[in-house]
Amino acid sequence: MQMKSGDELKNLVKWTEEFPHCFPLWYGGFLAALTINHPEYAKAVYSRGDPKCLVLYNFIVPWIGRGLLTLNGPKWQQHRKLLTPGFHYEILKSYVTPMVESVKVMLEKWEKLVLEDPEVSVEMYEHVSLMTLDSIMKCAFSCQSNCQMDRENSYVKTISDLTFLVYQRAKTPPYHSNLIYWFSSQGHQFRKACRLAHLHTDQVIRERIKVLKDEQKLEKFLKKRRLDFLDILLFAKDEKGNPLPHEDLRAEVDTFMFAGHDTTASGISWLFYCMAQNPEHQQKCREEIKEVLGDQETIQWEDLGKMTYTTMCIKESLRLYPPVPLIARVLNSPLVFDDGRALPKGV
Ligand code: HEM
């Protein structure tokens, strides 16, 4: 089967209904992949720990570098070990307050827009992605970017251009060749957008290094807050005691900055869509949240676990509209599914 531009999602749904376990798919004339839909098949593949297929990820490497998302093998293990503290469940608790602040800014913007024009229509994703970028900047990088209010902020626009260009490249076979792509106008736009994104992340890193080098500032800084993801990266040392090279450091910052805000923005936007489509469930969530919060002014970490119905709706929305609709693996060895069907090594 061949992807035709514009019909991608429609076709994927159609073929999935027709072939509920899996079907082969050609991306352009050169790249073939077996698309797996069935949960049992997916479990059989993903539980083995085969390496990620980097063919598509390689298109984003000039942008996010070789970080956790795009690494495999020993280097992935090394980075993952160094960054383990950044993934600790406990760390999430301290994210609630900065996230609430970011959400308040977004809601105040919406209130203002509605007061000015009760019929106003809002491009949700744009507002939500500014809010999630603001949140990740505060939570992982302790940066008060003010990006929700600062209309000059071009980072989100750059990220959305980059996402679009990567997708265009993936589905345009001649652009899979680096030589052709870098000479094309899209390749030129992509390179320019990468430069802008790197300027942004380099600035965030530079400012933190300045603080960490200045002992007085560092003392004040650490009194005010806990170590964040960027500190963990900057303090990380390999087995020989060497810090992460700048290139690796920037790759992890770019990966977190992108992976941490684009996925959540998409998930939240689709949740709003589902809520709008299902007002009765929206009402149930509203009642549940009101009951849990009572007369509290803000939400606390402990409240989240009590919002069971709302959590179910969020999970269902993620299931129906996953922000990352596919991930890819290359088989290291042959695989036999429970029903006896088999795949050879290298698929
Ligand atoms: C609804 C939100 C999210 C979804 C749906 C999502 C989805 C995914 C998926 C499917 C992968 C696996 C990719 C693969 O194996 O090829 C992944 C990996 C990753 N995600 Fe997320 N993600 C979300 C939020 C986040 C956030 C908030 C962050 C960071 C703050 C993040 C950082 C990463 C990183 C670093 C990896 C690579 C992990 C590794 O290979 O060790 N993601 N994500």
Boltz pocket constraint, residues with backbone or C-beta under 6 A from the ligand:
constraints:
  - pocket:
      binder: B
      contacts: [[A, 52], [A, 68], [A, 69], [A, 71], [A, 80], [A, 136], [A, 140], [A, 255], [A, 256], [A, 259], [A, 260], [A, 261], [A, 263], [A, 264], [A, 267], [A, 322], [A, 323], [A, 324], [A, 327], [A, 328]]
      max_distance: 6.0
